[in-house]
């Protein structure tokens, strides 16, 4: 059982986790790292399942999980380049590592590369006969 002093209320959205009240910085950073990490890990696991048990549902679950973070990451990349406030959890985590625009951008580009790579792998699992790219985009 977790110590009760580590329980903290939070507001969650698709883009960010915001603690309610004061929390230690390390806890805030780990919580913000967890959302994107879980999305990528879940997407990778679902991709493995989709390859072993091909179906539209498994592929779509993987595709959605790994591509869901692309928009906030692009917004965070633009924010990092401008030295502006982060847009989402990925940007908050990058800012926790460094306030340098270059380092923030590099970290966000790493997440974009991972997410994009997994998105492409997931899209390739669709059994569309033609125009796979466009039909994969239409899944949204």
N, C-alpha and C positions, 0 to 999 in steps of 0.2 A: 504494500500500500504506500502511496506517495505521502510524504509529510504534508500536512494541511497548509503549511505556510507557502507551499509551491503552487497551490491552486489559485488561479487567477482568471477572472472573467474576461471575455474577449468578444469583440464584434467581428464577424467574419463576412466577407463578400467574395465574389469570384476573383478579385484582384489583390486583396490584402487582408491581413489579420491585425486588428488594432486592440491592444489590451485596454481593459477598463481599470483604471487606477495605476498605481506605480508598480513596476516590475523591474527586477534586475536586468541590466542590459544583455547579459548572456542569455537569459531566458527569452527575451524579446527577439534576439537574433536567431536563436534556434527555432522558435515558433514560426518566424517568417521564412526560414529556410525549409521548414517541413512541408509547407503547401506545395511549392514547385517540385520539391524532391519526390513527394508522394505521387504527384501527377506523372512525372517521368518514370518512376519505378513501376507504378500501376500500368502505365502504357506499355512498358517493355514486357512485363509479365503477361499482359493481355495479348501482346503480339506473339509471344511464344505459344500461348493457348490457341490463338487464331491459326498459327501455322500447323499445329497438331490436330486441331478440330476445325477445319475451314468452315466458316459461316459468316454471313453478312453481319450478324450481331457482334461476334467477337472482334472482327476486323474494325467495325465502327466504334466499338468501345475503346480499342487501342488507339485508333486514329484520332478520336475526340480527345482522349487524355493527353496524348503527346503534342497535339497541335493547339490545344486550348491556351497554352502559355505564350504562343508566338506574338499575339497582338500586344499584351502587356510588356513583353520583352522589347518589342520594337519601340513602344512608347518610352520605356526606361532607357533605351539606347539614345534616343533623341534627347531625353532629359539629361543623361550623363554627359553627352557631348556639349550641351549648353551649360552644364554646371547647375542645372535646376533641381528642384525637389523630385525625388523618385515618384513614379506612377504606381508601382505595385511592390509586392514582396521581393521580387528579384532585384529591383532597384534599391530597396532598403538594405538587403543583404550586401550588395555590391558597395553601397555607401558605408556600411559597417566595416568593410575591409579597407577602404581607402576613400579619401575625398578627392583624389586625383581623377580628372575626367578620363585620362587614358586608361587607368587601371579599372575604373568603373565600367568603361566601355568594353574593355577586354573581357571582363568577367561576364557581362551581359551577352557579349558575342559568343562566349563559350556555351552558355545556356541555349542561345538561339541555335547554335550548330547542333547541339545534342537533340533539341526538340525537332529541328528540321530534318535531321538524319532519321530519327525514329518515325517522323511523319511520313517521309518518303517510303521507308520500309513497310509501314502499315498500309499506305495507299497501294503499294505493289501487291498486297494480298487480296485486294478486291478482284473478283473474277469477271470484270467487265471485258467484253470482247474488243471494244475500240474506245478511243478517247478516254483512257483511264484517268488522266490528269483532270480533265474537266468534270467527269462524272464523280470523281473523288471530292472535288470542291463542292459539288451539288449536294453532298451528304449533309452539309450544314444547312 
